[in-house]
Amino acid sequence: MLPVLALSLALSWVQVQSDTFVVKSSVGAEKARRVLRELEAFRQLIGTTVVFHKVELPELPIEVLLLGDEAQTLELAPEYNGKKVRVAGYYQRGQDRDFIVLSQKAEGNLTHVVYHELTHYFLSRSLESRPTWLNEGLAEYFSTVQIDDEFIYLGGVSAERLQLLKNNVLLPMKDFLSVDDRSPYYNETFKANVFYAQAWAFAHFMMHGPYRTQFKRYIEALVSREAEFSDFVRTDLKTLDSEFQLYVRTRLRLVLRDKLKTRSDTWTMKTPPITAADVELAITEIFISRNKLDDARRHLEKVAGIDDEFPRASYYRGVLARITGEGDPREFFIDALMDLNLGPRAAVHLVQLRELGVPGARRALEQAAASGTHMSDVYWALSEMYLADARRFEETLRLADRRPASVSPSARTVEASAVEAVMIPYAESAGDHFKYQLLSETGKGPRVQIVSPPFYPQELLNDRLAGRVVLDLQLSENGEVAGVWLISASPEIFSGLATGVIREWKFEPIPQKIRIVLQFVP
């Protein structure tokens, strides 16, 4: 018999979803559908107005919890300086997926912070390069959107931001465009408030002012490469500064909002069943992402009372075991391999624990890689498995030849080869945020014909984290990469990003073993 709480949850929660969002609601199906329509309308808005139609959907849909219970709303409320903050809604970045938490008080349109963070989310999946003023300006600009059942209204005026700009001196355009995440205008509270307000107003100016067409072309360029703002808005900064300040003082309040018709034919609403365990696991993951481990464990224990054979629950039991050091996470992650969404993540954990021989783990990783996952750790984990295979193969050859390992080149480990080999550079080149050097023992070798740029997670770019990965490659007669051996990676997170993409490179059709030094440049 289910516990009373679990039975209550099972009877009161409903779920609706699209490919991008899953809405779990304790305030009825109609409100859940309305929230999902609004979120999809917002995604449609982003794609319609600033050419983000190439945005990649999240591998795990963003989960939305729509709460009607006051006690639960307070329990999940964000904290500031150790105290709960009552808000109508907020955006929570999670370990394996992101969340939106909404109170039933969030009637009508979603909150400013949810739209702001969603814009960041779609920007990060759409643009190769995002200057700080653009990233924050568009997030602030889209946070003022209004959505109803038929129309989307874009370009609303924030009286609070406008008043802040009128009471303070604006940053000169040269300084404003050069603000980055190390600037005091990004990190010091008062200066940041002015910068955010100016970023909102400048985005409004670009979206509704005289440079609207040029700005759209600039955004289009950023989808595939770095681009200079000045190459598209060809106006000297002094003139641009004067025009912008005039816009803020006289025109901004008078600009009519853009009105767009919502469309429902671009996405499909589904109504999958939901269990109490589904809800408790969503709450568990939110607490794990906040490092509130006791709260996470408490909700995970509730799942055990509902369904003890739940693969997704096994995954989070494994995560908690790894974080706390209490218990053995291996069996939990093996059980979690059966989960369609979290299986590859469980496999990565197993490889990190040096469990390289679990067949289900390899299968989950290879399927994720074949589907084009952007989880860099998947490619790293596969390279670790393949490297272990190569070492076992070399050892088999050594034993078959009955030669001592000390004189058998085939029995040397990758690390020993890396130390002993004298490699001479023979070619180098660079691309967006990466550069590479090719080396061989003779100083000659096949050059690259086709380069697939390595995936560079936006979080690492934002942190300006550089990386250097050294790989040995065995090239086939047709110039394809037939074998990859990881020599070193610093920091280690870049190993998967490098080994995952290097197999897609094409070289001149010369069978040879070469070395590549691949550098990630923020």
Secondary structure per residue as TSV (DSSP state, phi and psi in degrees):
chain	resnum	aa	ss	phi	psi
A	1	M	-	360.0	134.0
A	2	L	-	-69.8	144.5
A	3	P	-	-59.3	157.1
A	4	V	H	-58.2	-44.4
A	5	L	H	-61.5	-45.9
A	6	A	H	-61.9	-42.2
A	7	L	H	-62.6	-40.8
A	8	S	H	-61.7	-44.5
A	9	L	H	-63.1	-44.7
A	10	A	H	-61.8	-35.0
A	11	L	H	-81.2	-25.6
A	12	S	H	-101.3	-18.7
A	13	W	-	-93.0	144.1
A	14	V	E	-129.2	165.2
A	15	Q	E	-142.6	134.3
A	16	V	E	-132.0	151.8
A	17	Q	E	-154.8	158.6
A	18	S	-	-123.3	-170.2
A	19	D	S	-69.9	-22.0
A	20	T	S	-102.9	-31.6
A	21	F	E	-131.4	146.1
A	22	V	E	-122.5	118.3
A	23	V	E	-103.4	116.5
A	24	K	E	-104.1	120.7
A	25	S	E	-125.3	135.2
A	26	S	S	-106.2	11.5
A	27	V	S	-120.3	25.5
A	28	G	-	103.5	157.9
A	29	A	H	-71.0	-36.0
A	30	E	H	-64.0	-44.3
A	31	K	H	-65.8	-36.1
A	32	A	H	-62.7	-43.5
A	33	R	H	-64.4	-39.3
A	34	R	H	-64.4	-43.0
A	35	V	H	-63.3	-42.6
A	36	L	H	-64.0	-41.9
A	37	R	H	-61.1	-40.2
A	38	E	H	-67.1	-42.2
A	39	L	H	-64.4	-41.5
A	40	E	H	-69.2	-34.7
A	41	A	H	-63.4	-39.1
A	42	F	H	-64.4	-43.7
A	43	R	H	-61.8	-40.1
A	44	Q	H	-62.2	-40.9
A	45	L	H	-59.6	-47.3
A	46	I	H	-58.1	-46.0
A	47	G	H	-68.2	-29.7
A	48	T	H	-79.9	-37.8
A	49	T	H	-93.1	-32.1
A	50	V	S	-129.0	30.8
A	51	V	S	55.8	46.3
A	52	F	-	-99.4	24.4
A	53	H	T	-65.0	-15.0
A	54	K	T	-88.9	6.9
A	55	V	-	-59.6	135.5
A	56	E	-	-84.0	134.7
A	57	L	-	-69.5	150.0
A	58	P	-	-64.5	145.5
A	59	E	S	-66.8	-35.4
A	60	L	S	-116.0	121.8
A	61	P	-	-54.7	148.7
A	62	I	E	-67.8	128.2
A	63	E	E	-93.4	134.3
A	64	V	E	-117.1	121.5
A	65	L	E	-103.3	118.3
A	66	L	E	-105.3	107.0
A	67	L	E	-102.1	136.3
A	68	G	-	-111.7	-18.9
A	69	D	-	-84.4	124.0
A	70	E	H	-63.7	-40.4
A	71	A	H	-64.1	-41.4
A	72	Q	H	-69.7	-37.2
A	73	T	H	-60.4	-43.4
A	74	L	H	-67.7	-39.6
A	75	E	H	-60.3	-38.9
A	76	L	T	-91.5	1.3
A	77	A	-	-63.0	144.1
A	78	P	-	-67.2	163.0
A	79	E	E	-116.4	148.3
A	80	Y	E	-138.6	122.4
A	81	N	T	54.5	38.5
A	82	G	T	81.8	3.3
A	83	K	E	-119.5	144.7
A	84	K	E	-67.4	139.0
A	85	V	-	-114.5	120.6
A	86	R	-	-80.2	112.9
A	87	V	-	-132.4	157.3
A	88	A	S	-74.4	-23.6
A	89	G	E	-174.1	157.3
A	90	Y	E	-156.4	165.6
A	91	Y	E	-110.0	130.7
A	92	Q	E	-122.9	119.2
A	93	R	E	-80.1	127.8
A	94	G	-	-108.0	175.1
A	95	Q	S	-69.8	-41.1
A	96	D	S	-118.3	-14.9
A	97	R	S	-157.3	168.4
A	98	D	E	-103.0	159.1
A	99	F	E	-130.4	151.1
A	100	I	E	-122.7	127.7
A	101	V	E	-114.3	124.6
A	102	L	E	-126.8	138.7
A	103	S	E	-86.4	155.4
A	104	Q	T	-61.2	-15.0
A	105	K	T	-73.1	-13.1
A	106	A	-	-78.9	62.0
A	107	E	-	-71.3	153.9
A	108	G	S	68.0	-130.3
A	109	N	S	-75.0	153.3
A	110	L	-	-70.3	172.3
A	111	T	-	-79.0	162.2
A	112	H	H	-54.1	-46.6
A	113	V	H	-68.0	-32.5
A	114	V	H	-66.9	-47.2
A	115	Y	H	-63.4	-40.1
A	116	H	H	-58.7	-51.1
A	117	E	H	-70.9	-34.4
A	118	L	H	-62.5	-38.2
A	119	T	H	-61.7	-45.4
A	120	H	H	-56.5	-42.0
A	121	Y	H	-60.9	-49.5
A	122	F	H	-71.0	-33.8
A	123	L	H	-60.6	-44.4
A	124	S	H	-64.2	-25.5
A	125	R	T	-97.3	4.8
A	126	S	T	-121.3	-39.6
A	127	L	-	-107.8	136.5
A	128	E	S	-71.3	-32.0
A	129	S	-	-135.6	138.6
A	130	R	-	-140.3	94.4
A	131	P	-	-56.4	151.4
A	132	T	H	-59.6	-43.1
A	133	W	H	-61.9	-36.3
A	134	L	H	-74.1	-44.8
A	135	N	H	-59.6	-49.2
A	136	E	H	-78.1	-34.6
A	137	G	H	-63.9	-45.5
A	138	L	H	-68.3	-36.9
A	139	A	H	-62.1	-42.4
A	140	E	H	-69.1	-39.5
A	141	Y	H	-62.9	-48.3
A	142	F	H	-74.0	-15.9
A	143	S	T	-68.5	-14.9
A	144	T	T	-94.8	5.8
A	145	V	-	-62.9	148.5
A	146	Q	E	-121.4	132.1
A	147	I	E	-130.0	131.3
A	148	D	-	-124.3	-167.8
A	149	D	S	-66.0	-24.3
A	150	E	S	-116.6	-31.5
A	151	F	E	-132.9	157.1
A	152	I	E	-115.9	130.4
A	153	Y	E	-112.7	120.2
A	154	L	E	-120.1	138.6
A	155	G	-	103.8	24.5
A	156	G	-	-64.4	154.9
A	157	V	-	-97.6	131.4
A	158	S	-	-95.3	106.2
A	159	A	H	-60.6	-36.2
A	160	E	H	-64.7	-45.8
A	161	R	H	-67.3	-39.9
A	162	L	H	-62.6	-41.2
A	163	Q	H	-65.3	-38.1
A	164	L	H	-62.6	-39.8
A	165	L	H	-68.4	-36.6
A	166	K	H	-71.1	-26.1
A	167	N	T	-91.9	-2.6
A	168	N	S	-136.0	157.3
A	169	V	-	-77.3	129.6
A	170	L	-	-74.1	151.1
A	171	L	-	-66.1	137.0
A	172	P	-	-56.5	147.1
A	173	M	H	-56.4	-38.0
A	174	K	H	-61.8	-43.8
A	175	D	H	-71.5	-38.9
A	176	F	H	-61.5	-46.0
A	177	L	H	-71.2	-16.9
A	178	S	T	-100.4	1.0
A	179	V	-	-61.8	133.8
A	180	D	-	-131.7	-173.4
A	181	D	T	-72.1	-2.5
A	182	R	T	-101.3	-5.4
A	183	S	S	-75.7	145.6
A	184	P	H	-61.7	-24.1
A	185	Y	H	-74.9	-6.2
A	186	Y	H	-106.6	-24.1
A	187	N	H	-113.8	-25.2
A	188	E	S	-92.1	129.6
A	189	T	H	-51.4	-55.4
A	190	F	H	-65.8	-46.3
A	191	K	H	-63.0	-37.3
A	192	A	H	-65.9	-36.7
A	193	N	H	-60.5	-42.6
A	194	V	H	-65.8	-43.9
A	195	F	H	-61.9	-45.1
A	196	Y	H	-62.2	-41.6
A	197	A	H	-64.5	-42.3
A	198	Q	H	-67.9	-37.1
A	199	A	H	-62.8	-42.6
A	200	W	H	-59.2	-48.5
A	201	A	H	-65.4	-37.5
A	202	F	H	-69.8	-38.4
A	203	A	H	-62.5	-39.9
A	204	H	H	-61.3	-43.7
A	205	F	H	-60.5	-43.0
A	206	M	H	-70.0	-35.8
A	207	M	H	-79.5	-26.2
A	208	H	H	-123.4	-9.3
A	209	G	S	-91.1	-160.8
A	210	P	T	-72.3	-13.0
A	211	Y	T	-105.7	23.6
A	212	R	H	-57.1	-46.3
A	213	T	H	-67.0	-44.0
A	214	Q	H	-64.2	-38.0
A	215	F	H	-66.3	-39.6
A	216	K	H	-62.5	-39.7
A	217	R	H	-66.7	-36.0
A	218	Y	H	-62.0	-45.4
A	219	I	H	-63.1	-41.7
A	220	E	H	-58.4	-39.9
A	221	A	H	-66.2	-37.4
A	222	L	H	-68.8	-15.9
A	223	V	T	-61.8	-33.1
A	224	S	T	-118.3	-9.0
A	225	R	S	-164.5	171.5
A	226	E	-	-73.7	144.2
A	227	A	-	-145.8	147.2
A	228	E	-	-90.3	129.2
A	229	F	G	-56.1	-39.4
A	230	S	G	-68.1	-18.1
A	231	D	G	-75.3	-16.2
A	232	F	T	-112.7	-41.8
A	233	V	S	-98.4	90.2
A	234	R	-	-87.6	68.3
A	235	T	S	-134.2	138.4
A	236	D	-	-64.8	152.2
A	237	L	H	-63.2	-32.6
A	238	K	H	-64.0	-45.7
A	239	T	H	-65.7	-44.0
A	240	L	H	-60.9	-39.9
A	241	D	H	-61.5	-45.8
A	242	S	H	-64.4	-44.1
A	243	E	H	-63.7	-41.0
A	244	F	H	-66.1	-44.8
A	245	Q	H	-65.3	-36.3
A	246	L	H	-64.8	-40.0
A	247	Y	I	-60.7	-43.8
A	248	V	I	-65.9	-41.3
A	249	R	I	-75.0	-36.8
A	250	T	I	-121.0	-31.0
A	251	R	I	-105.2	-29.9
A	252	L	G	-56.5	-42.3
A	253	R	G	-67.0	-22.0
A	254	L	G	-94.7	-11.0
A	255	V	-	-67.5	130.7
A	256	L	-	-75.4	137.7
A	257	R	-	-67.9	146.3
A	258	D	E	-72.7	142.2
A	259	K	E	-122.6	119.7
A	260	L	E	-120.5	143.1
A	261	K	E	-79.5	131.0
A	262	T	-	-74.9	150.2
A	263	R	-	-126.7	137.8
A	264	S	S	-108.9	0.0
A	265	D	T	-89.2	2.8
A	266	T	T	-97.7	-3.0
A	267	W	S	-152.6	164.2
A	268	T	-	-123.0	133.3
A	269	M	-	-93.1	130.2
A	270	K	B	-117.7	156.2
A	271	T	-	-128.0	70.8
A	272	P	-	-69.6	156.1
A	273	P	-	-67.7	157.4
A	274	I	-	-133.9	143.5
A	275	T	-	-117.8	166.7
A	276	A	H	-60.2	-34.4
A	277	A	H	-63.0	-38.4
A	278	D	H	-57.9	-44.4
A	279	V	H	-66.8	-47.4
A	280	E	H	-62.8	-35.3
A	281	L	H	-71.1	-35.6
A	282	A	H	-61.4	-43.8
A	283	I	H	-65.4	-39.7
A	284	T	H	-56.9	-46.2
A	285	E	H	-66.4	-36.5
A	286	I	H	-60.4	-44.8
A	287	F	H	-68.8	-35.0
A	288	I	H	-62.6	-42.9
A	289	S	H	-64.8	-23.8
A	290	R	T	-92.4	0.2
A	291	N	T	64.4	28.5
A	292	K	-	-94.5	77.0
A	293	L	H	-72.1	-35.2
A	294	D	H	-64.3	-41.4
A	295	D	H	-65.1	-41.0
A	296	A	H	-62.1	-44.5
A	297	R	H	-63.7	-38.3
A	298	R	H	-61.7	-44.1
A	299	H	H	-73.6	-30.5
A	300	L	H	-67.8	-33.7
A	301	E	H	-65.4	-32.3
A	302	K	H	-64.0	-35.6
A	303	V	H	-63.5	-38.8
A	304	A	H	-60.7	-30.8
A	305	G	T	-78.5	-10.3
A	306	I	T	-103.3	-50.6
A	307	D	-	-152.7	99.0
A	308	D	T	-78.0	-7.7
A	309	E	T	-109.8	39.7
A	310	F	-	-97.8	110.6
A	311	P	H	-56.1	-38.5
A	312	R	H	-64.3	-36.5
A	313	A	H	-65.2	-37.7
A	314	S	H	-60.4	-38.2
A	315	Y	H	-60.0	-48.4
A	316	Y	H	-72.2	-27.2
A	317	R	H	-64.2	-40.1
A	318	G	H	-65.2	-41.8
A	319	V	H	-61.0	-46.6
A	320	L	H	-63.0	-39.7
A	321	A	H	-63.2	-39.1
A	322	R	H	-67.7	-40.9
A	323	I	H	-68.7	-43.6
A	324	T	H	-90.1	-19.4
A	325	G	-	76.2	10.9
A	326	E	-	-99.9	111.5
A	327	G	S	91.2	171.8
A	328	D	-	-101.0	113.9
A	329	P	H	-76.4	-12.4
A	330	R	H	-59.7	-49.8
A	331	E	H	-63.3	-35.3
A	332	F	H	-61.7	-45.7
A	333	F	H	-69.1	-33.5
A	334	I	H	-63.5	-43.3
A	335	D	H	-62.9	-35.1
A	336	A	H	-73.7	-12.5
A	337	L	T	-60.2	-21.7
A	338	M	T	-76.0	-15.2
A	339	D	-	-76.1	127.1
A	340	L	T	-59.3	-41.2
A	341	N	T	-86.9	-40.5
A	342	L	T	-96.8	-4.1
A	343	G	H	-54.1	-51.1
A	344	P	H	-60.8	-35.0
A	345	R	H	-68.6	-38.4
A	346	A	H	-63.4	-39.1
A	347	A	H	-62.9	-40.1
A	348	V	H	-60.6	-44.8
A	349	H	H	-58.6	-41.5
A	350	L	H	-63.0	-41.3
A	351	V	H	-66.3	-39.7
A	352	Q	H	-60.7	-30.2
A	353	L	T	-85.6	7.0
A	354	R	T	66.4	26.8
A	355	E	-	-91.9	85.4
A	356	L	-	-94.8	-6.1
A	357	G	-	-109.1	19.6
A	358	V	-	-84.8	111.8
A	359	P	H	-56.9	-41.5
A	360	G	H	-63.6	-31.4
A	361	A	H	-67.7	-45.7
A	362	R	H	-61.4	-42.4
A	363	R	H	-62.2	-43.4
A	364	A	H	-64.5	-39.7
A	365	L	H	-68.6	-43.7
A	366	E	H	-67.3	-36.4
A	367	Q	H	-66.1	-40.3
A	368	A	H	-65.1	-42.2
A	369	A	H	-64.8	-40.6
A	370	A	H	-64.4	-28.9
A	371	S	T	-83.1	-1.9
A	372	G	T	81.8	30.9
A	373	T	-	-56.3	148.1
A	374	H	-	-97.8	10.4
A	375	M	-	-76.3	104.7
A	376	S	H	-61.3	-31.4
A	377	D	H	-64.7	-25.9
A	378	V	H	-61.7	-45.5
A	379	Y	H	-69.7	-36.7
A	380	W	H	-62.0	-46.1
A	381	A	H	-62.0	-41.4
A	382	L	H	-63.6	-40.8
A	383	S	H	-63.5	-36.3
A	384	E	H	-64.1	-41.0
A	385	M	H	-65.7	-44.1
A	386	Y	H	-66.5	-36.4
A	387	L	H	-65.6	-40.3
A	388	A	H	-63.0	-38.3
A	389	D	H	-60.8	-44.1
A	390	A	H	-63.8	-39.5
A	391	R	H	-66.3	-40.6
A	392	R	H	-64.6	-37.5
A	393	F	H	-65.6	-42.7
A	394	E	H	-63.5	-39.5
A	395	E	H	-66.1	-38.0
A	396	T	H	-61.9	-42.6
A	397	L	H	-63.2	-40.6
A	398	R	H	-62.3	-44.6
A	399	L	H	-67.7	-35.6
A	400	A	H	-66.1	-37.5
A	401	D	H	-78.4	-14.3
A	402	R	T	54.4	39.1
A	403	R	-	-111.0	144.9
A	404	P	-	-61.3	144.4
A	405	A	G	-59.4	-28.0
A	406	S	G	-69.9	-21.4
A	407	V	G	-115.4	4.2
A	408	S	-	-104.1	109.1
A	409	P	G	-58.3	-34.0
A	410	S	G	-69.5	-17.8
A	411	A	G	-93.9	-4.8
A	412	R	-	-68.2	143.7
A	413	T	-	-74.1	163.5
A	414	V	H	-60.5	-37.2
A	415	E	H	-66.0	-41.5
A	416	A	H	-65.3	-41.6
A	417	S	H	-60.2	-39.4
A	418	A	H	-62.8	-35.1
A	419	V	H	-75.8	-41.4
A	420	E	H	-80.6	-32.5
A	421	A	-	-68.8	136.2
A	422	V	-	-101.8	110.6
A	423	M	-	-107.9	135.1
A	424	I	E	-114.8	127.7
A	425	P	E	-64.1	142.2
A	426	Y	E	-135.8	-9.2
A	427	A	E	-161.2	153.3
A	428	E	E	-156.2	157.0
A	429	S	E	-163.4	-179.8
A	430	A	E	-149.3	158.1
A	431	G	E	-139.5	-162.6
A	432	D	T	-68.8	112.7
A	433	H	T	66.5	21.0
A	434	F	E	-156.2	157.2
A	435	K	E	-147.2	158.1
A	436	Y	E	-143.8	158.0
A	437	Q	E	-133.6	135.0
A	438	L	E	-103.5	139.3
A	439	L	E	-136.4	155.0
A	440	S	E	-150.8	170.6
A	441	E	S	-71.4	-23.9
A	442	T	S	-99.6	-10.6
A	443	G	S	82.0	9.0
A	444	K	-	-134.3	151.4
A	445	G	-	175.3	174.8
A	446	P	-	-67.6	141.4
A	447	R	-	-97.0	164.1
A	448	V	E	-78.1	133.3
A	449	Q	E	-103.0	-38.4
A	450	I	E	-130.0	125.0
A	451	V	-	-113.6	127.2
A	452	S	-	-100.0	115.8
A	453	P	-	-59.3	136.0
A	454	P	-	-68.5	146.4
A	455	F	-	-71.0	130.0
A	456	Y	-	-121.6	99.6
A	457	P	-	-52.6	137.8
A	458	Q	H	-60.8	-32.5
A	459	E	H	-61.1	-38.8
A	460	L	H	-71.4	-36.5
A	461	L	H	-64.2	-43.7
A	462	N	H	-60.9	-37.0
A	463	D	T	-82.9	-1.1
A	464	R	T	54.0	43.1
A	465	L	-	-88.9	114.9
A	466	A	-	-88.1	158.6
A	467	G	E	-143.0	156.1
A	468	R	E	-140.8	121.4
A	469	V	E	-124.7	132.3
A	470	V	E	-112.7	125.5
A	471	L	E	-129.7	142.2
A	472	D	E	-98.3	136.5
A	473	L	E	-122.5	138.1
A	474	Q	E	-104.4	117.7
A	475	L	E	-97.6	142.7
A	476	S	-	-89.6	179.0
A	477	E	T	-65.5	-24.3
A	478	N	T	-98.9	11.5
A	479	G	S	86.2	8.5
A	480	E	B	-88.4	158.5
A	481	V	E	-82.9	109.3
A	482	A	E	-92.4	-23.3
A	483	G	E	-150.0	144.9
A	484	V	E	-131.2	130.3
A	485	W	E	-125.3	122.9
A	486	L	E	-80.3	121.6
A	487	I	E	-93.6	-49.1
A	488	S	E	-160.2	157.9
A	489	A	E	-150.4	130.0
A	490	S	E	-142.6	116.1
A	491	P	S	-68.7	167.1
A	492	E	T	-62.7	-26.9
A	493	I	H	-59.2	-24.6
A	494	F	H	-79.1	-11.0
A	495	S	H	-61.3	-47.3
A	496	G	H	-66.4	-36.4
A	497	L	H	-64.4	-35.5
A	498	A	H	-78.9	-50.5
A	499	T	H	-66.7	-28.6
A	500	G	H	-68.2	-34.5
A	501	V	H	-96.0	-23.6
A	502	I	H	-65.7	-25.8
A	503	R	T	-67.1	-16.8
A	504	E	T	-87.1	-8.9
A	505	W	-	-74.4	149.8
A	506	K	E	-122.8	132.8
A	507	F	E	-114.1	172.7
A	508	E	-	-59.8	144.7
A	509	P	S	-72.3	70.6
A	510	I	-	-130.8	111.8
A	511	P	-	-68.9	115.9
A	512	Q	-	-162.9	154.6
A	513	K	E	-97.7	124.6
A	514	I	E	-130.9	173.6
A	515	R	E	-121.1	144.8
A	516	I	E	-127.6	134.2
A	517	V	E	-107.7	110.1
A	518	L	E	-106.6	121.9
A	519	Q	E	-112.0	135.3
A	520	F	E	-97.3	122.0
A	521	V	-	-118.3	111.8
A	522	P	-	-70.2	360.0
